[in-house]
Amino acid sequence: MALKTTHMAQEDLFKKLIAHCKEYGYVFPSSEIYDGLGAVYDYGQYGVELKNNIKKYWWDSMVLLHENIVGIDSAIFMHPTIWKASGHVDAFNDPLIDNRDSKKRYRADVLIEEELAKIEGKIEKEVDKARNRFGESFDEGQFRATNARVLESQTKWDELHNRFAEALNNSDLVELKQIIEDNGIVCPISGTRNWTDVRQFNLMFSTDMGSTADGALKIYLRPETAQGIFVNYLNVQKSGRMKIPFGIAQIGKAFRNEIVARQFIFRMREFEQMELQFFVRPGTELDWFEKWKVLRIKWHQALGFGNENYRFHVHEKLAHYANAAVDIEYKFPFGFKEVEGIHSRTDYDLSQHQKFSGKKIQYFDPELNESYVPFVVETSIGVDRMFLQIISASYHEEIVEDANGQKDTRVVLRLPAPLAPVKLAVMPLIKKDGLPEKAREIIEELKFDFNCQYDEKDSIGKRYRRQDAIGTPFCVTVDPETAGDNTVTIRYRDTMLQERVQIGQLREIILNQVGFRKLFNQLN
Ligand code: ATP
């Protein structure tokens, strides 16, 4: 049987992914029968399982594997002064710009970042072309340092990048617009340069708590889960007798009124974050920042999607609270994009809460015999972006040949087994002679350990394909021989190989692959 992965344009791939997510119960547009709601999505029967498994992978890697990390679950509603103290009321803005012809709205910074990515793309194309031409003897470093076209593009990139970084750091909206004009950036819809001025737009949603009669309180839907951790720092430190360095982890919903919400679940208005705030002694934060960078990229790479598909991206502009920041980017079908942010947040947040609440938020360090406001290193990752990363990396279309030489396309989600929504499907070869009962018996035994699915409809080949499409790593088939010798066929999703095994062996074979231990072992 010949196997070949088909190559398709990345844009097509992305469209197919979105359609696949809907067709197979992973992700649905929110309120679809009412024509949807911009950038809000619902997770279906398989989507929620994958999401829960992602959360478990993250949570356990933090809370189980580190004795100095504990978790909390804080409320979404918080006292509004928290967002004053954190700086979100005054500074949680994105620069927006409209195109007068298409009436479309964009983030000015994203338009410029896309222009930078275009130049990078040009350089990569030149390098690829040369690599193909020179073959084995190709010296990439030398080519990049000497080729005239590459150098010209690189100079252009450097100039644009420097100008952009400066404009961002100065919050210079006029200059941002000027950069867009000077670089001839056009609206992707209308193709024109008919831009409005750049304006700031606050991303927080607000609502009213309490009835207006007794003076309703304007509160915000949290735009990050981090503040729920900071305001509970003292509670956790005291009740848990935590000693610095220690971390508090949290998973929860966050809300941002994103200006442009495109690219499916990459940028949503309601999403979920997994955040760790790690409290350290002042002066040690940059060492911890480096340690967390290494730990976090390992966590991603353990999934086996290819280390070359990840990179660190250093921020052009540091947020008002940070003294170091880096993103982990993954190569999505639409290019390298942020999945996770790692930030050294200094003592900014705790100091601000100390100031605004009037409560002392400090740690007495018995080794130093002094009190201080701890410094914080944060790792912050979006569950939904992680979900998209996993689905993009797992989706494959393969040309397969059956025993008669007939070609067919197989769509398979090569999900890492511990994350797969359904771990095994049990199928009676035919719907009689006691085979369905035997299949049910196997499920009754294994359902306490694994998410199992029973399937008796259609030919066995069709059933395998259905399971491939949802990413089920194992299919177990019960046939007439089973009653006699207690054996079944186990079929492996990735290789499509089949093996005859004892029913009693199934649990161990499956557990070996779907347990999280394999992933966790790579994190040391
Ligand atoms: P971006 O530059 O893409 O807007 P950000 O730098 O504002 O993201 P952070 O504030 O660092 O993002 O948030 C941490 C993580 O939360 C991001 O790495 C991302 O995975 C996730 N995230 C942020 N905004 C969204 C969103 N609108 N939809 C889905 N996930 C998001």
Boltz pocket constraint, residues with backbone or C-beta under 6 A from the ligand:
constraints:
  - pocket:
      binder: B
      contacts: [[A, 256], [A, 258], [A, 265], [A, 266], [A, 267], [A, 268], [A, 269], [A, 271], [A, 272], [A, 273], [A, 338], [A, 339], [A, 340], [A, 341], [A, 380], [A, 381], [A, 382], [A, 383], [A, 384], [A, 385], [A, 386]]
      max_distance: 6.0
